[in-house]
Amino acid sequence: MKPEKLAAEYDRLDSLKAFDDLSRGQGPLCGIDEVGRGPLAGPVVAGAVILPEDPEVLHSLLYLNDSKKLSEKRREDLYRQITACAVSWAVASADEKRIDEINILQADYEAMAEAVHGLPVRPGVLILDAVKVPQLSDYEQVSVIKGDAKSASIAAASIVAKVTRDRYMIDAAERYPEYGFDRNKGYGTAEHIAALKKYGPCPLHRRSFIGKIIGETAS
């Protein structure tokens, strides 16, 4: 990377850290984010990450950003770096059956709460992307609109969650190859919808999401 581009990247990382520093209270700051609200199949996955406060550690996480803005290779590289340097991290999920049972928002909350409760280190403050989690009301929570592009901690959590879910769906493609889960990750692409109409749902499909596609009323 050219020196001027590297300097600009460090400045961007410093701004992400500065945003987190404004949210710090008593105890460690924990970023939380989820992936998988929109897909027709598979779980919703939440990540919780406590990053070190050392700015030099953050500078080592070049390109840290909202997971949606990164290539698959870059997410994988950052996943390995984040999980190696984090003070503490955890992931949790709610599967398609739980999503159908209680709805996607409640399943999302459950996964985020489980991720936080799975951390070996108790956070002092939670910083989240645009939500507050009722099950975590005993923690101080900071909700940030588009937080995964503003907060280093939320961005790290989004990457950990995204890579975890993507790996799950790639493995699922070996069991259910007709749906192309390795390519669409369960989202409603034209290919996926065509396969649903041709083959019907597999056990990973969210019945509450696909009723209109397959002409079925969710139970």
N, C-alpha and C positions, 0 to 999 in steps of 0.2 A: 504494500500500500504506500502511495506517495505520502511524503511527510505532511503536506497540507491536508490531505484527506484523513490521515491518522489523527492529526490535531483536531480536526472537526469532529471525528468520531469520539475522541476523548471528551470534547466539550459537550457532546450530546449525552454521553454516559454521566458526566458530572451533573447535568441538568436533571437526569432521572434520579440520581442520588440526592440532589438538593431537594427535590420534591418529597422524597421519602423522609429526609431529615426534618422537614417541616411537620411531619405527621408523627414523629417519635414522641413517646411518652415514657412512662415507667416500664422498664422491661423491654425485651426485644420486639422489633417491628416485624410482623409476618404478612407477606403478600398472599392473597388468595385469588384464584381464578378458576373458571371451569370451561370445558369444551364439550360440545355434543348436545346442545339444546335442540338443534334443528334437524338432525338426521332422522331417517325413517327406521333405522336399525341400530342396534348396539347400545352401549351404556352412555350415560353422562359421567364425565370424569372431572374431579376437582384436584387441584394442586395447592399445597401450602408450603411456602418457602420463607425461611429466615436467612437473609444474606448477611455476611460480615459487614461491619461498618467501615472497614479499611478501604479507602478509595482506590488503593493500588489493586486490591482484589477485584473491584468492580471494573477497573481498566483492563483486567485480563479477560473480561467477558465481552470482547469485541462483538459488535452487532446486536447486543442484547436489545430486544424490542418485542412488541406485540407478536405473538407466534404466527398470526395470520400474514404478517408482512415478511416472513422469512421462508427461504427454500427448505425443503425437507432435509437436505444435507446440513444446512446451517443449524436448523433446529436440533438435529441429532448431535452435532458437535457441541452446541451450547448446553444441551441436556447433560452430556457427560461432564462438562465443566461445572455447571451449576450444582449437580449432585455431589461432585467432588469437593467443592469449596464451601457449600452452604453450612451455616451453623446447625441447621436442622431443616428437614424437608419430609413431606409425606404426600401420598396420593390416596384417593378413595373414589369409589364409583357407586352408582345406582344403576342396576341393570334394566333391561327393557320391561321385565315383569313389574318391577317396582315403579317404573315410570307410568305404566298403564294403570297401576293400582292407585297411585296418589297424585298423579299429573306431573308434568315435567318440572314445573317450578318447585314444588315440594321435594321432588327427588333431587333436584339441584341443591337445595338447601341441605338436605340430608348428607349428600356427598361432601359438601364444603365443611359441614360441621364434623363429619367423621375424619376428614383430612386434618383438621386442626387438632382434634382429640388424639390423633395418631402421632403427633409431633413429640419426640423425646424431650424437647425443650418447650416450656410453656411460654407463649407470647405475652407481651404486655399490651400491645396494640395490634389490631387487625386492620389492614388496608385492602379494600375490595373494589372490584370493577363494577360500579353502578348499583350495588345491592347492599343490604344489611341482612344478616342471617338470624332469624328468630331464635334458633337453637343455640346461638352463641351470644345471647344477651348479657351474659356475665362478663364479657370482654368489651373493652372500648373498641368501637368499630368506626372506621373512616371510609365512607363510600365516595368513590371518585368516578365521574363520568369519563369514559374512554381511558380508564386508569391503566390499561395494559400498554398504552403508548406514552404515559406520563410518569409512571412509577417503576423503578427498577425491580422492586419486590413483586409487584403484580405481573410484570413482564416475565420474570423468572418462573412464577407459578403457572402462567399461561403456557410456557414452553414445556415444563414438566408434565402438565396435564395433557397437552396436545400430543407429545411424543408417546406418552403412555397409551392414550386412546388409539392413535394411529397404529401402533404395534399390535394392539389387540385386534383391530379390524383387519390388518394384514394376515394375522394368524387365522382369523375367521374365514378369510377367502379360501384357505386350503380345505376347510370343511364344507363351505358353500360356494364353490367356484362360479356358479352360474350368475351371481349377482354383482361380481366385480368389486367386492368390498376393498380389495387392495388398491383400487383406483379411486373409488368414490367415497370410501370410509363411511358408508352408510347413508350419505346424503342423497337427495332425490334427483340425481342426474337422469337424463333421458334414457341412458343405458340401464340404469337401475330400475326405473319405473317400467320400462319395457320387459325386463326380466321378471318383475313382480307380476305383471299381467300375464306373462307366459307360464311361469312356474308356480305362482302363488307365493305366500310368505314362508319364510323359514323360522325356526325358533327365536332368532335374534331380532325379528321385526317387531316394531312397536305397534300393536293392534290399534291403539288409540290414534295413531298417526296415519294409518294406511287404509282406513275403512272406505273412503271415497274412491281410492285408487282401485281397490279390488272388489268394490261393491258389497262391502260387509259392514254391518253395524258393530262397533266395538262393544264388547261385553263388560 
